[in-house]
Amino acid sequence: MAIFKCKMCGGNLEVTEGMTICECEYCGTNQTVPNGDDEKKTNLFNRANRQRIACEFDRAAGVYETIVAEFPQEAEGYWGLCLCEYGIEYVDDPRTAKKIPTCHRTSTVSIFESSSYKSALAYADPVAKTVYQAEAKAIDDIQKGILEIANKEDPFDIFICYKETDESGRRTPDSVLAQDLYDELTERGYKVFFSRITLEDKLGQEYEPYIFAALSSARVMLAIGTKSEYYDAVWVKNEWSRYLSLMQEDRKKTLIPCYRDMDAYDMPAEFKNLQGQDMGRLGFVQDLVRGIDKLIGKTETPQATVQPAVNPVQSEVENLLKRGQMALEDAAWSDASNFFEEVLNKNAEEPRAYRGKLLAEMECDSIDALETKYQAVLKNSNYQKAIRYGDTELEDKVILFSKQEEMLKKELQELETEQKKYNAEIQKIQQQINSLQPSVPESAEYRTLHNQVTETTQKLTQATKEYENHRRTIAELEGKLRLFGLFHKKEKQATQQQIEVLRGQLNAASDKKEALEQEKKDLEKKMRPLAEEYQASCEKEKAVYAEPFLKSQKELREKAENVQKRIETVKGKLPKILFAKKSDIIKFGKYEWIVLKKEANKAMLITKDEIEKKKYHEVDESVTWETCTLRKWLNEDFYSTFAPEEQARILETHLENSGNKKHGTKGGNDTDDKIFLLSLDEAEKYMTEDERKANSWWWLRSPGYYQAHAAGVLSGGGFDAHGDFVIGEGGVRPALNLKF
């Protein structure tokens, strides 16, 4: 028998196999229930039901989606999705004291057209189908009433979404900030929905018709937040999540997150691709109002007698900007760059042109696509000029990107700490389970046999001891007997007689021991089924005692598994080098690299294989690493093969060129390089012999026997401190330090 929760009041419903309709003994409601007696299904339904009753419709819908994915013929799962779709909460009717539905997510689409509703009917049995149809009719009537009221409302320009009161019932800072914006926007002639004022004359009425009308008509939503939990508050999230759904159908709608005293990264994940506004930034209100004016199309009222002059240059600029954006969307990077360059020829301070050139150079079609390349962007001259000439949107977005990696690292650290906590709690509970001592009484027969076995064991121990004593004594006498000579006949005869007596005692002790052993076996045989029965009783009682511990342990394991999934998700967003260990192989650029060492925020790498064969120096002469042509090639030609965002991660490394200790040749001046070769000392210190093995001999930066020689590593991994002529061709295995 499964225990499901009533979807009206949350009380327990006792559902037996085959039932699809059940009456709640608490609220008296007849309702449909899930099929079967599957523990996982029961838990999922109860979790979804709790969330829906709490009006957490999006979270509940996520659980119902899991149910229908695993149990695709479960009608009640589709009905749950339908209830979430229309935001159905069951409330007490004061006239009848019965539970009736109320709608928090009105839609212009009738419930009878809902795909979830149709699926529920398709998989329901005839009795359940009748109940679904009756409930859908009641919901549809409510919908029609809401729409009738909503259609009479004048359209709104702006909807302000915010949390009105905190847990103690006091007004939140969000409410005060929202009212300031309301005053500013209404003064400019906008019709603004601000529940504190807009709904103050609707006391005693349902708010949903007016909220629905405002959500449907508003061109802009301002989502105000000073804490992440305020954004996630049930009714706040209900408003902005509904508006996001409406945005998918109407591209003219725009949601602008407005935050203060918090990091933009802490806003809901659904806002990730939206351009947020920091309310604490100087000029925030002016920038916001100007942006809303552009979105809604509001302009200042022109002088009646003055016609705005057409600026042919600006018109051409706008056209070129559009063509540049179209080229970006077509991934025609060179064409896009040319269009934006033409714009700069006409207006050298146009920030949109610098943004366009930046996107073309980074081969991105939008600002959002810069997320993985922000380090290179920060150093880019086009980015710096775009910011200088007022591209605040680009600046805010790139700053957000630059913070995300640190935030992800912090989140990962917190998740791993949380996971350790859960694992420690799981281990602690396991120890508690292992230490449980059942109090099952032993049967009288079992105790009697147990005592007899104990007594027999003691006798057997004593008999064995006597037997061993006789055996040792006989052995000692036999040894003594062998020492007697021809003149010790009497002593010999006495000793033999003593041995014979002892042999008789040994045989008696042996018989006694064997008898006791057999007696013990017989007793243990009789006791075995009683012992098994006793053990089973103990295990059964222990299982009862352990049940709450196991339940807690299971819940902790589920939490730990969820944390692990989140850890994997966060790790997937971070560079793989973060999690690499010494000797791991990672991919960077076009090549595979061996991790030689890791520090707090960087790692030294060397290519797994030689990338090609080159001369150390093009001229047969004395040379050092500082002056060789291979260094120039590595830091120019080879370095240029990395993408800008990859180059931004390659650190400049200060190299100590100490020379060849074995042969005394000079290493030359120290250098600072992006790409370099290892020295003899570094190759020995950081690489194993297997890691040094390659297809052929490869160069090190240390000098060889002569100043016109350079040292290297043999194909088998051994060192060649003597080296080869610098004009010879050796393998090249570049090394670098990578920032992460």
VENGI-V797770 format. One record per helix or strand of 2 or more residues. SS is the DSSP state (~ for helix, > for strand). FROM is the first residue (numbers start at 1). TO is the last residue. Records with the same first field share a line. If there is no record, write none. Layout:
SS: FROM-TO + FROM-TO
This chain:
>: 2-5 + 12-15 + 21-23 + 30-32 + 88-92 + 99-103 + 158-161 + 192-193 + 220-225 + 254-259 + 277-278 + 585-588 + 591-598 + 602-607 + 612-615 + 650-651 + 653-655 + 671-673 + 698-703 + 709-713 + 719-725 + 729-732 + 735-739
~: 39-53 + 57-70 + 75-85 + 111-113 + 115-123 + 126-150 + 173-187 + 195-198 + 208-217 + 228-231 + 234-249 + 264-266 + 269-271 + 284-296 + 312-329 + 333-346 + 351-362 + 368-378 + 381-388 + 392-434 + 444-483 + 489-573 + 576-579 + 629-641 + 644-647 + 680-686 + 689-692
